[in-house]
Amino acid sequence: MRQIIDSDKMDTEAKMNLLKRNNPEIVVESEMREVLGKKSPNAYIGYAPTGKIHIGYFVPVLKMKDFIDAGFKFTFLVADLHAHLDDLKAPWELLDARSKYYEESIKALLKSLGVSANKIKVIRGSDYQKKEEYIEMMMRLASTTTMKRCKRAAAEVVRFGDEPKLGGFIYPIMQSIDPHFLKADVSFGGVDQRGTYMFAREVVPSIGLEKPVCLFTPLIPGLTGGKMSASVPASKVDILDSDSDIKSKMKKAFCPEKTAENNGVLAYAKYLIFQVQDSFQINRPAKFGGNMVYESYDQLENDFIKGNLHPMDLKSGVSEFLIEKLKPVRAHFKGKKWVEKAYPK
């Protein structure tokens, strides 16, 4: 586990380097440095509670920890109304249950990284998005843009279909003004959120709001060789998967010898393991060369590409890491009915 960081002893550049860990995109760095000069800056990330939480969420949660370590106050927005507006991905009657599930999932993931849930403020979109001031600002922004521009902004996150519902066009407008109501200096999300926040930077000055400073984390490829998808179980490890499920999914994962491209197993090592710990041990029988200890991801990838590390050994090592790291997550959910209520059969 990486050492505990005291933000009070860090200068602006040290904090900037922390935020740049794991190769996110920052828009723009000069504006981020101005934010870091504030006494108590605020950042937020928002998730619409739709599908179940998978291992890919570890990447933004790790960055949440970096924000907190850099001295930010942090808000986790459970965007419940967004979840319903996005082509009814979350039924209205399940919004409360799914919001609770998302809240507890993020708290559990933070706990597994040694971060107290008290370090974040959790708020639901419905807590403020129904208020008169919010609706007025939403209408003002809606009057300045087109449906075509809204669709292009949300194309990576909203399911429009052949006959798109109006809710999908409202989605990016709401997301553009959320930072203002959350008093956020930084809007943070996965790189799939880039279109929406670039839209926000373009349009919100027209109604007197400041452009959001943004940070986008990379997305981990799926275990099937393509995009990780909530609708393709084999492409992802869910945070509540059993040990046997994790081993089974990893065993079947796309991981061709000497190939790094679209290799989700290697991506887990790059974006998760080496961001949580400084070294990675892969246990092997003596007849296959014995245990291997890697001090960096580059060392691991080079060994894999050269054929010095077999895919099955890599898969086994990654499985062991995931099983250990997800133990506190499963313990957090033990005996609770959060999943059953959020996703009734």
C-alpha positions, 0 to 999 in steps of 0.5 A, a space after each residue: 500500500 502506498 504511503 499516507 500523504 499529508 497535503 499540508 506539507 505539499 506545494 502546488 507542483 507536488 499536488 499537481 503531480 499527484 493529480 497527474 498520476 495514472 495518466 489522466 487528461 487535465 483541461 487545462 493544467 494552468 487552470 488546475 494550478 490556480 485551483 490548487 492555489 485555493 485554501 480548500 478546493 472542491 472537486 466532484 464526480 457524478 455517477 448515474 445509478 444504472 448498471 452494477 458497479 464493476 472493477 473499472 470503477 477502481 480507476 476513478 476511485 483511486 483518483 478520488 483518493 488522489 484528490 483527497 490526498 491533495 487537500 480537496 474536499 470531495 463530493 460524490 454525486 449520485 445522479 439519480 435523475 440522470 439515470 432515469 433521463 438516459 433512456 429509462 436505464 433506471 426505472 423511477 421506482 428503483 432510483 432510491 434503491 440504486 442510489 443507495 447501492 451506488 453510495 455504498 459501493 463507492 464507500 466500500 471501494 474507498 474503504 478497500 484503499 484505506 480511505 474513510 467514507 467521512 472524507 467524501 460528501 454524498 449528495 443525490 441529484 434529486 436533492 437540488 435538481 428539482 429546485 426553482 433556481 436549478 430549473 430556471 438555469 437549466 431553461 436558460 442554458 437550453 435556450 442557448 443550444 441545439 438538440 444536435 449539439 446536445 446529442 453530440 455532447 452526450 453521445 459517449 454516455 447517453 443511449 439515444 437509439 433510433 428515436 431518441 427520448 427528450 431526456 437524453 438531450 436534457 442530460 448534458 444541460 443538467 450536467 453542465 450546471 451541476 458543478 455550479 450548484 455543487 460549488 465544485 472547482 473541478 469536474 472529474 470523470 472518466 474520459 467518456 465524460 469528456 464530450 459533456 464537459 467540453 460542452 459545458 466549458 463552451 456553453 455555461 459562460 453564456 449564462 454567467 457561469 465559470 467554465 469547469 476545470 476538468 480531469 478525465 481518467 482512462 477507461 480499462 479495456 474489457 477482459 474480452 478484448 474490447 470495451 468493458 461493458 455492463 451488459 457483457 458479464 465476461 468483459 468485467 469483474 463485478 465488485 461483488 463477484 465470488 473468488 471462483 467467479 473472479 478466477 473463472 473470468 480471468 482464466 477465460 480473459 483475452 490475454 494472447 502471449 507477447 501481446 499488450 494491445 487490448 489486453 485487459 489483464 495487463 490493463 488491470 496491472 497497469 491501472 490498478 495494481 501498480 497504482 495501489 502498491 509499489 511492487 507486484 509478486 506473481 507466484 509460480 512453481 519452481 519448475 516454471 521459474 519460481 516467483 517473480 517480483 516486478 517493481 514497475 508496470 513497464 518491467 512487467 509488460 516488457 517481460 510479458 512481451 518477451 515471453 518471459 511471463 506466461 499469460 496464465 501466470 499473469 492471470 493468476 497473479 491478477 486474480 489473487 490481487 483482485 480477490 484480496 482487494 475486494 474482500 473488504 468490499 464484500 464484507 461491507 455488503 454482507 448481510 445487507 439487501 442493497 443489491 437485491 433491492 436495487 436489481 430485483 429479479 
